[in-house]
Amino acid sequence: MNRPAPVEMSCENMCFLITHNPTSATLSKFTEELKKYEVTTLVRVCDVTHDKAPVEKEGIRVLDWPFDDGAPPPNQVVDDWLNLLKTKFQILMY
C-alpha cells in the first residue's frame, strides 16, 4: 500500500509535519522520514498502530493524545497541545 508523503506546515517560527499512521511494518521508513525533517516530538492522535520504543530510541519523544477520527479534540487534548506549543516554541498564548 502506498502511503501519502508527509505534509510540512509552517507558521512563524513553528514547523509541523503531518503524516500517515504507520504500522510496525512501515515504522523503519517512517522513522527515517521523521529524522529527515528533524522531528523532535511526535504526537499520535490516532489509534496506536506501532510500538513507540523504536521511535524514542532515535531521540524522538512520543506523546499519545488519541481521540475519535473526525471528531473535535477533547478540551484536554487542546490544552495539552497549547502547552506543548508554549514549551517547544516559547510562545505566549492568549
C-alpha positions, 0 to 999 in steps of 0.5 A: 500500500502506498502511503501519502508523503508527509505534509510540512506546515509552517507558521512563524517560527513553528514547523509541523509535519503531518503524516500517515499512521504507520504500522510496525511494518512501515515504522523503519521508513517512517522513522527515517522520514521523521529524522529527515525533517528533524522531528523532535516530538511526535504526537499520535492522535490516532489509534496506536498502530506501532510500538513507540520504543523504536521511535524514542530510541532515535531521540524522538519523544512520543506523546499519545493524545488519541481521540475519535477520527473526525471528531473535535479534540477533547478540551484536554487534548487542546490544552495539552497541545497549547502547552506543548506549543508554549514549551517547544516554541516559547510562545505566549498564548492568549 
